[in-house]
Amino acid sequence: MKKSFIKFATVAAIVATSASLSSCGGKKAQVGEDGLSGEISLSGAFALYPLAVQWANDFQALHPGVTIDVSAGGAGKGITDALAKVVDFGMVSRELGEAEIANGAVGFAVAKDAVVPTINANNPVMADLMKHGVTRDQLIGLFITGTIKTWGEVVENGNSTPVSVYTRSDACGAAETWALYLGKKQEDLLGTAVFGDPGLAEAVQKDVNAIGLNNIGFAYDITTGKPHPNLAVAPIDVNENGQIDPEEDFYATKEGVVEAIKDGRYPSPPARDLYFVSNGIPTNPVVVEFLRYILTDGQASNSAQGYIAIPQEKLDASLEKLGVK
């Protein structure tokens, strides 16, 4: 299956939102009553973008003298910008590589979420798929080897409808984490390559035969907690017994998936930690205070935004590394 490249209008909407938030970044900060002032910049993973925007808004409300510029563009952009010191933090939705660490990358785990296999809500074998699920080996056959080509092969019912596989075109944590779950790297993923989480979700929404991969923040509506219109999440038959058991049946709502990630019923990967990455340990007082806020009071926003808070012992380790413990 040869890769082609698509970019959707939804991405433009996110870029516009990002530009709107960052438009204040060029203004000279006014010192707040607490004396804290300055500018902070972040770029990177779509997975962290909504939560980072919330943290930025909340922190700026607490410290009017601070302006924060947040832009989405994929984890690859985040790590590149952080190492080049273009931004204070790169938002990275995967583990750091040895070469990145050797080049100065320092990661602080700030939230946890997961990548899920997304399908069109009008999938031609939906009833059988919800009953039997899809196994890791079948996902390998779809995304890695290309040996599974029809939906009938997935659910073993003889349906000859071809599967349309979609992946990401941009270097990103979601695709890298999904590939890691399947034993490979992002460049090994087959399918039509689409830029960004919102673009890939839109591609699946438009193609009744599609299967793709999305961060849970883009698979589910934050208000209703249900999958976005024309989108569904394919349940994974983790124990590979040919059916979705009650303990595996949690995909109807984002809350169900979050609980499954918390208690380990959803595999890791594709569940993963999300990171703020800097080039070296931050020393700018404004940047340090923003990160300290995220690692303490800011963790309360994780649940409200549909993410999972980092365990306290890991937060404590990050605070000690930051030098504020």
Number of C-alpha atoms within 10 A of each C-alpha: 15 7 16 12 14 15 17 16 11 16 19 13 12 19 15 13 16 19 16 14 18 18 14 14 19 11 11 13 16 15 14 14 11 10 12 17 20 21 18 19 19 27 31 30 32 28 30 26 22 18 22 27 19 15 22 24 15 14 19 17 12 14 21 18 19 25 27 25 23 27 27 26 23 29 29 20 19 31 28 17 22 27 22 14 14 15 23 25 29 33 37 31 33 23 15 15 10 9 9 14 14 9 13 16 22 21 22 24 22 28 24 23 26 27 24 25 20 26 29 25 22 15 20 18 16 18 11 15 21 19 16 22 25 22 19 15 12 20 20 20 18 24 24 23 14 16 12 18 17 18 23 19 18 23 21 12 11 11 14 12 15 15 22 20 24 27 29 30 22 20 19 27 27 32 29 24 24 28 21 16 19 22 11 15 15 22 14 15 26 21 24 20 23 24 20 28 29 23 22 30 27 23 24 25 23 14 19 18 21 22 29 27 25 28 26 25 25 23 29 24 16 17 8 10 16 18 22 17 13 17 25 25 24 22 23 25 20 18 12 14 11 14 21 21 15 7 9 18 19 20 21 15 16 22 18 15 21 24 14 19 21 15 9 11 16 21 15 17 17 24 25 21 21 27 24 28 28 25 23 15 16 19 11 11 12 17 19 18 17 19 21 19 15 22 23 14 10 21 19 14 19 21 14 11 14 23 26 23 21 18 12 11 9 14 21 16 14 20 18 11 14 17 13 11 11
